[in-house]
Amino acid sequence: MVKSKTTLASFEEIVLIGGDVRPEIIAKLEQKLGIKILWVGTTKQGYALRLEQTICRLKVRTVCLLIRWSRHKYSQSVPQLCKKHNKALVRIPCGRGANQLEFQIQNQVSKRLNRA
């Protein structure tokens, strides 16, 4: 169960990177977390340009890399893009549910985001 929507209330958009984009999961996450989810799938061609365009959006503060559903090349390119655009990177080792996202964001980058 998600602890509270206010935990992520200061976020406007979160980027998920990895696997196939699933609209039904996006809808559930947006409802449970109360934020907009931008999901960049990694199984189709043309991801590189979309990836940077999505990460550099002004409303994005956090990028979540879904490790389980991402190819190895993302473990190098995504951190570089996050650094370039001053975005917090969260590595999600398993799952993509609301509880997992909130837990990993809180554990990995909450101090950084509170200072921003």
Backbone hydrogen bonds in HBPLUS format (Angstrom, degrees):
<---DONOR---> <-ACCEPTOR-->    atom                        ^
c    i                          cat <-CA-CA->   ^        H-A-AA   ^      H-
h    n   atom  resd res      DA  || num        DHA   H-A  angle D-A-AA Bond
n    s   type  num  typ     dist DA aas  dist angle  dist       angle   num
A0007-THR N   A0004-SER O   3.36 MM   3  5.69 151.7  2.45 103.2 110.1     1
A0008-LEU N   A0005-LYS O   3.22 MM   3  5.87 137.1  2.41 114.7 122.3     2
A0009-ALA N   A0006-THR O   3.13 MM   3  4.42 160.5  2.17  92.4  98.1     3
A0011-PHE N   A0008-LEU O   2.99 MM   3  5.56 160.5  2.03 118.1 124.5     4
A0036-LYS N   A0012-GLU O   3.40 MM  24  6.31 160.3  2.44 138.8 139.5     5
A0014-ILE N   A0036-LYS O   2.95 MM  22  6.43 151.1  2.04 158.9 167.8     6
A0038-LEU N   A0014-ILE O   2.84 MM  24  6.09 169.8  1.85 162.3 164.2     7
A0015-VAL N   A0062-THR O   3.13 MM  47  6.51 168.8  2.14 154.5 157.4     8
A0064-CYS N   A0015-VAL O   2.67 MM  49  5.94 175.7  1.67 167.2 168.5     9
A0016-LEU N   A0038-LEU O   2.79 MM  22  6.15 156.4  1.85 148.6 155.0    10
A0040-VAL N   A0016-LEU O   2.80 MM  24  6.15 167.1  1.82 170.3 168.9    11
A0017-ILE N   A0064-CYS O   2.88 MM  47  6.23 146.4  2.00 166.5 168.4    12
A0066-LEU N   A0017-ILE O   2.84 MM  49  5.81 162.9  1.87 157.1 163.0    13
A0018-GLY N   A0040-VAL O   3.16 MM  22  6.56 162.2  2.19 155.4 159.1    14
A0019-GLY N   A0069-TRP O   2.74 MM  50  4.59 130.5  1.98 147.8 134.5    15
A0042-THR N   A0019-GLY O   2.85 MM  23  5.20 147.0  1.95 136.5 147.5    16
A0025-ILE N   A0022-ARG O   2.98 MM   3  5.45 128.6  2.25 111.7 124.7    17
A0026-ILE N   A0022-ARG O   3.03 MM   4  6.38 158.8  2.08 155.1 162.0    18
A0027-ALA N   A0023-PRO O   2.97 MM   4  6.18 163.6  2.00 150.6 154.1    19
A0028-LYS N   A0024-GLU O   3.20 MM   4  6.37 157.6  2.25 136.8 142.4    20
A0029-LEU N   A0025-ILE O   2.91 MM   4  6.12 165.8  1.93 155.0 158.8    21
A0030-GLU N   A0026-ILE O   2.87 MM   4  6.07 167.0  1.89 157.7 161.3    22
A0031-GLN N   A0027-ALA O   3.01 MM   4  6.16 155.2  2.08 145.0 151.8    23
A0032-LYS N   A0028-LYS O   2.91 MM   4  6.10 167.8  1.93 154.0 157.3    24
A0033-LEU N   A0029-LEU O   2.80 MM   4  5.74 163.7  1.83 155.0 159.7    25
A0034-GLY N   A0030-GLU O   2.84 MM   4  5.21 137.6  2.02 127.9 138.2    26
A0051-LEU N   A0047-TYR O   2.71 MM   4  5.73 150.3  1.80 157.1 166.7    27
A0052-GLU N   A0048-ALA O   3.29 MM   4  6.59 166.2  2.32 151.7 151.6    28
A0053-GLN N   A0049-LEU O   3.05 MM   4  6.22 168.1  2.07 155.4 159.2    29
A0054-THR N   A0050-ARG O   2.92 MM   4  5.97 149.3  2.01 145.3 152.6    30
A0055-ILE N   A0051-LEU O   2.99 MM   4  6.20 166.7  2.01 153.8 157.5    31
A0056-CYS N   A0052-GLU O   3.01 MM   4  6.04 160.7  2.05 153.9 157.6    32
A0057-ARG N   A0054-THR O   3.37 MM   3  5.66 164.3  2.40 109.0 113.6    33
A0060-VAL N   A0057-ARG O   3.21 MM   3  5.54 157.0  2.26 109.7 116.6    34
A0088-ALA N   A0061-ARG O   3.00 MM  27  6.21 164.0  2.03 155.8 151.2    35
A0063-VAL N   A0088-ALA O   2.79 MM  25  6.11 159.8  1.83 168.1 175.0    36
A0090-VAL N   A0063-VAL O   2.80 MM  27  6.09 160.4  1.84 164.0 165.5    37
A0065-LEU N   A0090-VAL O   2.82 MM  25  6.19 157.6  1.87 161.9 169.6    38
A0067-ILE N   A0065-LEU O   3.02 MM   2  5.70 114.5  2.47 112.2  95.6    39
A0092-ILE N   A0065-LEU O   2.86 MM  27  5.80 171.6  1.86 149.2 151.6    40
A0069-TRP N   A0066-LEU O   3.05 MM   3  5.68 138.4  2.23 115.9 126.3    41
A0067-ILE N   A0092-ILE O   2.98 MM  25  5.79 138.3  2.16 139.2 151.9    42
A0070-SER N   A0067-ILE O   3.26 MM   3  5.20 172.1  2.27 110.5 110.5    43
A0074-TYR N   A0071-ARG O   3.10 MM   3  5.89 154.2  2.17 121.3 127.6    44
A0075-SER N   A0072-HIS O   2.94 MM   3  5.56 145.7  2.06 117.6 126.8    45
A0076-GLN N   A0073-LYS O   3.30 MM   3  5.69 156.7  2.35 104.9 111.7    46
A0077-SER N   A0073-LYS O   3.12 MM   4  6.39 173.0  2.12 153.2 155.3    47
A0078-VAL N   A0074-TYR O   3.06 MM   4  5.36 156.9  2.12 130.4 137.8    48
A0081-LEU N   A0077-SER O   3.01 MM   4  6.27 157.1  2.06 151.4 157.5    49
A0082-CYS N   A0078-VAL O   2.89 MM   4  6.13 159.8  1.93 157.9 163.9    50
A0083-LYS N   A0079-PRO O   2.96 MM   4  6.12 158.0  2.01 146.0 151.6    51
A0084-LYS N   A0080-GLN O   2.93 MM   4  6.11 162.1  1.96 148.1 153.5    52
A0085-HIS N   A0081-LEU O   3.01 MM   4  6.17 150.8  2.10 146.6 153.2    53
A0086-ASN N   A0082-CYS O   2.84 MM   4  5.65  99.6  2.50 136.7 153.3    54
A0087-LYS N   A0082-CYS O   2.82 MM   5  4.74 166.0  1.84 137.8 142.7    55
A0086-ASN N   A0083-LYS O   3.28 MM   3  4.96 164.8  2.31 100.0 104.3    56
A0101-LEU N   A0097-GLY O   3.00 MM   4  6.26 166.3  2.02 159.0 162.9    57
A0102-GLU N   A0098-ALA O   2.95 MM   4  6.09 171.9  1.96 154.2 156.8    58
A0103-PHE N   A0099-ASN O   2.91 MM   4  5.96 163.3  1.93 148.8 154.2    59
A0104-GLN N   A0100-GLN O   2.96 MM   4  6.08 170.4  1.97 152.2 154.8    60
A0105-ILE N   A0101-LEU O   2.93 MM   4  6.04 162.6  1.96 153.3 158.6    61
A0106-GLN N   A0102-GLU O   2.95 MM   4  6.05 167.2  1.97 151.1 154.9    62
A0107-ASN N   A0103-PHE O   2.97 MM   4  6.17 159.7  2.01 148.9 154.8    63
A0108-GLN N   A0104-GLN O   2.87 MM   4  5.83 151.7  1.95 147.3 154.4    64
A0109-VAL N   A0105-ILE O   2.97 MM   4  5.58 164.4  2.00 145.1 150.2    65
A0113-LEU N   A0109-VAL O   3.02 MM   4  6.24 164.6  2.05 161.9 166.4    66
A0114-ASN N   A0110-SER O   2.97 MM   4  6.07 148.6  2.08 146.1 153.9    67
A0115-ARG N   A0111-LYS O   3.30 MM   4  6.52 139.0  2.48 141.1 150.3    68
A0115-ARG N   A0112-ARG O   3.23 MM   3  5.38 133.8  2.46  97.9 109.7    69
A0116-ALA N   A0113-LEU O   3.24 MM   3  5.10 133.7  2.47  91.7 103.9    70
